[in-house]
Amino acid sequence: MKKIGMTYCYSYRERRQPKDIRVIFRMWQVNLDGRDERIFRKYWDNASVRFVEQDV
């Protein structure tokens, strides 16, 4: 992801249906307008378990 210009933002855990399995998702994004401080926070705000990994 880093090689194509994406930036790691955060990770979050949620349950996926239909098997009700807990999965950790990593949020990566690229801001084409150059404003790297902007982060899409919808998943961060909705998740009960969320964290920032150090070595991603």
N, C-alpha and C positions, 0 to 999 in steps of 0.2 A: 504494500500500500504506500509506504514512504517513497518508493522508487517512482511512483506515478504522481507524486505531489500531494497525496492525502495526508491529513493530520489526525492523529488519534485524539479523541476528546474524552471519552469515559466508557465504562462498562456498566451493564445492568443485568439483573436476573429477572426472568419472568417464566411463567408456566405456559407451555405450548400444548395446544389441543391437537388431536383428540386423545392422546395417551397421557396427558397431564404430566409431562416431563419438564423438570426445571432446566432451563437453558441460560447460559451466560452469553449475552450479545456485546459486541464491541462497536462503539459508534465512531466511525471514521468519516471525515468530510473534507471537501475541497471548496474553498471560497473563491469563486472566479472574480469577485470584485476587489480582491486583495486585502480585505478586512479580516485578518486571521483571528482577531479577538472575538468575532461573532461565532456562537456555537448554537446549534439546534438543540433545544433543551426539552422538547416534548417528552422524550423517553426518560430523561433524568427526573423530570417532575412527576411522572406517573409511576415510576418504579419504586417499590418499597425497599429493595436491595440495590444499591448503586455505589460505585467506587471508581477511583482512578488508579489504573495500574501503572507501576513505575517503569518497568522494562519492556514496553511495547514498541 
